[in-house]
Structure formats: C-alpha cells, structure tokens
Amino acid sequence: MTVTAYSFTGLSLRIATEAIAQTVTDWYDTNARDLPWRQPDASPWSVLVSEVMLQQTQVSRVEPAWHRWMERWPTPAHLAADPPGEAIRAWDRLGYPRRALRLHACATAIVERHDGEVPDDVDALLALPGIGMYTARAVAAFAFRQRHPVVDTNVRRVVARVVEGAADGGAATTPADLRAVEVLLPDDHEAAARASVAFMELGAMICTARAPRCAACPLTTVCAWRLAGSPPADGPSRRTQRYHGTDRYVRGLMMAVLRASDEPVPLGRLDEVWPDAQQRQRALDGLLADGLVRRRGAMVTLPG
C-alpha cells in the first residue's frame, strides 16, 4: 500500500492514521527480522522473557541468550523451581543483572498467583514483580494480540517525526505519547497488535536516531519531519556514556567472577578485579543492596 501526502485535518485525519498503520504493517510483513519470540507459536512466557532481556540490550546479544534461557526454563515453573542465583548465572553478560532477579521473582509470582500461566490482563501483568507499564502492554499486545499502545524509544521517534515533524520523541514516554500512538492503531485488536510491532521495527531498522534511511522508509512521502527538511533536535545532542571504568563496569567484573564459581568466593578474589579499593567497595555495596550477591563473613556468593 502506498501513502500519498495529505493534511491532518478534519475527516482526513482518521483516513490518514489508518493509512499510516496499514502502510507500516505492509512494510513489516515483507521486511521484519525473523526473531523467535515473534513466531506464531511463541508462548506468552517466551515473549515476556524477550521483553525483559531487550531492555537496554541489543537484539544481536539477546537472541542467543534467549534461546539458552528458554531451553533451560521453558515455563515460569521451571525457573521458579531453581534458586535465583542460577538466573543471575545464566544472565551472563547481558548487563543490568537485576533483570534476572526480577524475572525469577516474576516467575515465582506467576506460579503462585496464576497457576504457572502468564496472565493476559495488563493490570495483572503490572502486579507482577519487575513488570512496568511498557512491558505489561508489550506482553498483552505481542503475546495476546490485544490493542494497547506499546511505546518505546523507537516508536516515540517514528511518531514524533512522521506526525509532529520533530527530530525525536524525547527521553521518556509520557501520557501524550501513549495517546498519540493509540490514535494510529486500528480498531481491530489483531491488526493493532501487528501495527504496534511494525512501528517498533520501523524505528529500529529504518527511522533510526542518528542515520535514518529515509529513502527506504514506507512513510517517506508523508513524514512531517522529512518534508520540513529534517531539522535537528532542539538542545545539545546526547552524549554516549562511557562504560569502562564506571562502578557498573566494576560490578560486572565482580559478577563475572561469581558466575564462574560454583562455590563461595573469598573477598580477596574480588579485590583482584580492579585496583581502586574505594570503587571496589562501592561496587560490592551496590551488589549487596540489590540482592545480586550475598556476603558470609569473608566469602561472597550468588543468592541461593
């Protein structure tokens, strides 16, 4: 389907929004990445796991980890039966390992509250440990084919550019963002769920932050940002934060030592990972506060 330029006024607004969703969905049907959690037989649990893993982590790193995770813990009951330390160990180097603890707590709650089945209601999903509004809507849409605005950085950017003519959609999702995306969704739940993942894919693959491929975009003829000459974002550009040498980096070094050991690790072994004693202590205190490690005298271990 080809969309021609139009004005977002009066009756044409509804026609235009329907055309946007259909055009992006048609593009997605031909160009979408073949990801396992998008397959028709993907379980709600596998979708939930993928959404948690994909938070702040690239698809290329998530996919092999997702396969390993699903092979070991194909249902919430399988994960809940193992100690949380095993979830942390299996998380390996995906980063932000608290997500592993949250998934374990989430699996336990699903077993205790929902007989081991991921609930299909947004409010019930929100009541699970570690599940925020984005993840709850994403699982409801992608696993249960419901009509919900699923808004991440990529979707905010697509809508900001196409509809508002802005270079990006801001740093965080607002109620206005949710309303703007919901307007674009078809009334049919199945079609809306497919449009939601299509918008996300377009932002990830074509309408990228730094080097958008406008010539390959199915919305290029109606994109308000492109028609305005692709003006830059207001304010200073965002700087990429360094990772090496940060407290988070030192935490990662310590976690790598603990994941590699089936036995408690002496504190002296953690002293070897980084020369700055004060930074090591900050990193260890943070891991203890987050529940990612436990200290027993002069020994440290993953939670049992």
C-alpha positions as a printed Julia matrix, in Angstrom:
304×3 Matrix{Float64}:
   0.0     0.0    0.0
   1.32    3.46  -0.9
   0.51    6.52   1.15
   0.31    9.88  -0.6
   0.85   13.21   1.09
  -2.13   14.56   2.98
  -3.15   17.17   5.51
  -4.01   16.04   9.05
  -7.28   17.96   9.22
 -10.93   17.03   9.67
 -12.1    13.68   8.32
  -8.77   13.14   6.58
  -7.12   12.67   9.98
  -8.81    9.3   10.55
  -8.12    8.2    6.99
  -4.5     9.28   7.31
  -3.89    7.47  10.59
  -5.4     4.27   9.26
  -3.22    4.57   6.17
  -0.08    5.04   8.28
  -0.72    1.89  10.31
  -1.57   -0.19   7.24
   1.45    1.06   5.31
   3.87    0.3    8.14
   2.27   -3.11   8.68
   2.6    -3.96   4.98
   6.27   -2.93   5.15
   6.76   -5.07   8.25
   5.21   -8.13   6.62
   7.92   -8.02   3.97
  10.91   -6.69   5.9
  10.62   -7.79   9.54
  13.51   -9.58  11.19
  12.89  -13.28  11.81
  13.03  -13.29  15.62
  11.97  -16.35  17.62
   9.73  -14.52  20.07
   7.69  -13.23  17.12
   6.81  -16.66  15.81
   3.13  -17.69  15.89
   3.88  -20.5   18.36
   5.87  -18.3   20.76
   4.48  -18.7   24.28
   3.48  -15.71  26.42
   6.35  -16.61  28.76
   8.84  -16.5   25.92
   7.53  -13.08  24.89
   7.8   -11.8   28.46
  11.38  -13.09  28.74
  12.32  -11.42  25.46
  10.86   -8.07  26.53
  12.82   -8.08  29.79
  16.03   -9.11  28.04
  15.62   -6.46  25.34
  15.54   -3.62  27.85
  18.74   -1.65  27.13
  20.29   -4.62  25.27
  20.7    -5.16  21.52
  18.77   -7.88  19.73
  22.0    -9.49  18.5
  23.09  -10.1   22.1
  19.65  -11.09  23.35
  18.76  -13.76  20.79
  21.38  -16.4   21.77
  20.78  -15.71  25.47
  17.02  -16.04  24.95
  17.48  -19.43  23.27
  19.62  -20.7   26.15
  17.15  -19.39  28.7
  14.1   -20.91  27.03
  15.82  -24.26  26.61
  16.58  -24.39  30.32
  13.41  -22.7   31.64
  10.62  -23.12  29.06
   7.93  -22.17  31.6
   7.73  -19.94  34.67
   7.5   -23.05  36.85
  10.87  -24.3   35.6
  12.56  -21.03  36.55
  10.77  -20.68  39.87
  11.98  -24.16  40.88
  15.64  -23.04  40.66
  17.35  -20.64  43.07
  17.63  -17.0   41.95
  21.41  -17.33  41.77
  21.02  -19.65  38.8
  19.06  -16.97  36.94
  21.87  -14.5   37.61
  24.47  -17.01  36.45
  22.55  -17.72  33.24
  22.15  -13.99  32.6
  25.87  -13.96  31.83
  26.95  -10.65  30.23
  23.61   -9.23  29.11
  24.09   -6.37  31.57
  21.85   -4.97  34.29
  21.62   -8.37  36.05
  18.85   -7.17  38.36
  16.63   -8.05  35.42
  17.47  -11.71  36.05
  16.33  -11.39  39.66
  13.14   -9.68  38.53
  12.41  -12.44  36.03
  12.91  -15.04  38.75
  10.6   -13.16  41.12
   8.12  -12.73  38.28
   8.17  -16.46  37.51
   7.59  -17.27  41.17
   4.63  -14.9   41.33
   3.14  -16.35  38.14
   3.31  -19.83  39.66
   1.84  -18.7   42.99
  -0.88  -16.38  41.66
  -1.73  -17.65  38.18
  -1.13  -21.42  38.23
   2.05  -21.0   36.19
   0.37  -19.2   33.27
   1.32  -15.66  32.24
  -1.8   -13.52  32.78
  -3.34  -11.78  29.78
  -4.6    -8.71  31.65
  -2.48   -5.53  31.78
  -3.32   -4.85  35.43
  -2.43   -8.41  36.43
   0.82   -8.13  34.48
   1.62   -4.83  36.2
   1.15   -6.51  39.58
   3.99   -8.94  38.83
   7.43   -8.1   40.28
   9.61   -6.07  37.94
   6.93   -5.57  35.26
   6.39   -1.93  34.32
   3.83   -0.29  32.1
   5.79   -0.74  28.87
   6.42   -4.47  29.45
   2.84   -5.11  30.54
   1.46   -3.51  27.38
   4.04   -5.24  25.19
   3.17   -8.69  26.54
  -0.56   -8.02  26.26
  -0.13   -6.88  22.65
   2.52   -9.26  21.34
   1.58  -12.41  23.25
  -2.2   -11.99  23.5
  -2.88   -9.8   20.41
  -4.6    -7.04  22.34
  -4.94   -3.39  21.36
  -2.59   -1.33  23.52
  -0.16    1.48  22.65
   3.29   -0.07  23.06
   5.69    2.86  23.15
   9.46    2.62  23.37
  12.21    4.97  22.16
  11.87    3.74  18.58
   8.11    4.21  18.44
   8.32    7.67  20.03
  10.84    8.7   17.38
   8.74    7.41  14.46
   5.59    9.17  15.65
   7.46   12.38  16.51
   8.94   12.55  13.04
   6.02   11.39  10.93
   3.2    13.2   12.75
   4.8    16.07  14.65
   7.8    16.91  12.47
  10.2    16.68  15.45
  13.6    15.01  15.25
  12.99   12.73  18.24
  10.33   11.87  20.77
  12.06   12.84  23.99
  13.8    10.88  26.69
  10.79    9.22  28.34
   7.3     8.06  27.44
   4.55   10.46  28.51
   0.76   10.1   28.56
   0.72   12.27  25.44
   2.95    9.74  23.67
   0.56    6.94  24.55
  -2.4     8.91  23.21
  -0.54    9.79  20.01
   0.29    6.15  19.31
  -3.16    4.87  20.25
  -4.71    7.17  17.64
  -2.64    5.41  14.98
  -3.73    1.89  15.94
  -6.51    0.12  14.02
  -9.66   -0.73  15.98
  -9.2    -4.45  15.32
  -7.08   -5.94  18.09
  -5.1    -8.32  15.9
  -4.31   -5.58  13.41
  -3.44   -3.16  16.22
  -1.0    -5.62  17.78
   0.68   -6.14  14.43
   0.87   -2.4   13.84
   2.48   -1.94  17.25
   5.36   -4.29  16.47
   5.62   -2.8   12.96
   6.11    0.72  14.32
   8.77   -0.59  16.65
  10.58   -2.4   13.84
  10.48    0.65  11.59
  12.11    2.75  14.28
  14.76    0.13  15.0
  15.7    -0.61  11.39
  14.85    2.45   9.25
  13.89    5.51  11.28
  17.0     5.35  13.46
  18.21    8.14  15.7
  21.48    9.05  14.0
  21.33    7.81  10.42
  17.72    7.35   9.32
  17.28    5.59   5.97
  14.55    7.89   4.71
  14.8     6.63   1.13
  13.82    3.15   2.32
  11.01    4.3    4.6
   7.44    3.47   3.53
   6.28    6.76   5.1
   8.8     8.99   3.36
   6.16   10.87   1.32
   4.12   11.84   4.4
   6.78   12.25   7.08
   6.36   15.75   8.5
   9.98   15.83   9.68
  11.38   14.96   6.27
   9.02   17.36   4.49
  10.27   20.09   6.85
  13.86   19.45   5.8
  14.8    17.08   8.63
  15.54   19.78  11.23
  17.9    18.75  14.06
  16.68   18.1   17.56
  16.38   21.05  19.91
  19.12   21.4   22.51
  22.52   19.72  22.76
  22.99   16.24  21.34
  23.05   13.38  23.79
  26.46   12.08  24.64
  27.19    8.37  24.76
  28.08    7.46  28.31
  31.38    5.69  28.84
  31.22    2.26  30.44
  34.81    1.17  31.06
  35.95    2.27  34.48
  32.5     3.06  35.87
  31.1     1.49  39.03
  28.81   -0.55  36.8
  31.86   -1.84  34.94
  33.49   -2.92  38.22
  30.25   -4.57  39.3
  30.33   -6.52  36.06
  33.87   -7.71  36.73
  32.84   -8.95  40.15
  29.74  -10.66  38.82
  31.83  -12.47  36.2
  33.99  -13.97  38.97
  30.96  -15.09  40.96
  29.15  -16.55  37.94
  32.21  -18.61  37.07
  32.36  -20.24  40.52
  30.05  -22.88  41.96
  31.44  -22.16  45.41
  31.55  -19.01  47.56
  34.35  -16.68  46.53
  36.8   -15.1   49.01
  36.6   -11.32  49.18
  40.28  -11.22  48.34
  39.49  -12.71  44.94
  37.2    -9.77  44.17
  39.97   -7.38  45.18
  41.92   -8.61  42.17
  39.4    -7.37  39.58
  40.07   -3.62  39.99
  42.83   -1.54  41.6
  40.72    1.2   43.23
  39.7    -0.05  46.71
  37.04    2.63  47.25
  35.42    1.93  43.9
  35.51   -1.81  44.57
  33.74   -1.26  47.87
  31.08    0.93  46.25
  30.52   -1.7   43.59
  30.27   -4.51  46.15
  27.94   -2.47  48.38
  25.7    -1.87  45.38
  25.58   -5.57  44.51
  24.7    -6.44  48.1
  21.99   -3.76  48.25
  20.48   -5.02  45.0
  20.36   -8.59  46.28
  22.62   -9.82  43.47
  25.22  -11.23  45.88
  25.35  -12.34  49.48
  28.21  -11.97  51.92
  29.02  -14.53  54.58
  31.99  -13.38  56.58
  34.92  -13.16  54.23
  33.09  -15.02  51.47
  30.72  -13.79  48.75
  28.26  -15.84  46.71
  25.31  -15.55  44.37
  21.92  -15.78  46.14
  20.83  -19.35  46.79
